[in-house]
Amino acid sequence: MLESDVIIIGGGAAGLMCALVAGQRGRRVRVLEHANRCGKKILMSGGGRCNFTNTGTTPANFLSANPHFCKSALARFTPADFIDMVNRHGIAWHEKELGQLFCDDSSKQIVAMLLEECRLGNVDIRISCSVEGIARVGDGFELETTQGRMQAASLVVASGGLSIPSMGATGFGYEVAKQFGHAVLPVRAGLVPLTLSGKHLEHYAELAGVALPVSARCGKARFDNAMLVTHRGLSGPAILQISSYWEPGKELLLDLLPGRDAPQWLAEQRSLHPAAELKTVLADALPKRFAQRLCEVFLDNAPMRQIDPPRLRDIGLRLQRWPIVASGTEGYRTAEVTLGGVDTQGLSSTTMESKLIPGLYFIGEVVDVTGHLGGYNFQWAWASGQAAGEVA
């Protein structure tokens, strides 16, 4: 008899969720985590308070080559289901904004909860255990690891993506997928700051630290939130969100006066404050340093009465469609997620099981399903982990 029914590679959010569900079903489950502790990305998320889900989760909050793939798992394990577990463990939480839920105290509580649920399912967790080889043996799997040879009937790959390599992220899961004949879609950094270069960086560099609300657009995607100017480019929630849709060569536009009809507002200001300089007027709606810089580099800086109405209208339209020429992103070093991954065409959307190799599953970030900023990627981890844990 095999020593385990299920081996799960990866002790992060998806892996632990899968483990506790399978363990509490009576499966003999072993988790292999190559780091020295489980849940490192959980611990660092949300500034140490873990944005563990989003009450507004829908399939529309996810990017994938197959946008329908995530629907089944998300429908069967909802934010309310995870909140029930959090409440059962007495973890206090609050909604920050836009449906984002955080621990009142510490993200350590979420990891402790998952580990306690694993304990209740008699899950065997091996930390500092790296997988060196995997083979299909009969109807099961044999693994060579740094803690010896192991066998199981089912194998679940929950090894995450390439984001934040300082946390130990690797492309191991993609290698396993390819080994067993699965297609892996091109991967790139997502939810990541954008970099500027040359004159585009010079225009903004001395504004590092300035933040303002914007509406960021790329193609059909649009996000209204804060933007932060950095020493290397642009960050903040609006930029992180739009970064998942942007690629070199794509047009990226910002509405610097979201919620206003900029041409109309400027016309009104011209009537009310004809002697005021444009930078002074804009400083009522934008951070002062930002407004001054726009006028110095890009716009007129004359008294309002000297800017004729057609020119003022052009300025207003430009402020609503402000072009940003990004040179790239800060890459996996600071990315919160990895876009792309194991092609969902080769997986069951109900169980996460491989259509090619019975007993092989892929869950969480390694799969080509990537959420928006704000707790959605954790909800995908919980939902996909639950889906595989129910059947593995």
PyMOL commands that set and color helices and strands:
alter all, ss='L'
color gray80, all
select helices_A, chain A and resi 13-24+40-48+59-61+71-76+79-88+108-120+165-167+172-179+198-205+237-243+262-272+278-282+288-297+304-306+309-320+344-346+364-366+376-389
alter helices_A, ss='H'
color red, helices_A
select strands_A, chain A and resi 4-9+29-33+51-54+62-63+93-95+100-103+124-127+131-137+140-145+148-157+184-190+194-195+211-218+221-229+233-235+252-255+322-324+328-329+337-342+360-362+370-371
alter strands_A, ss='S'
color yellow, strands_A
deselect
rebuild
show_as cartoon
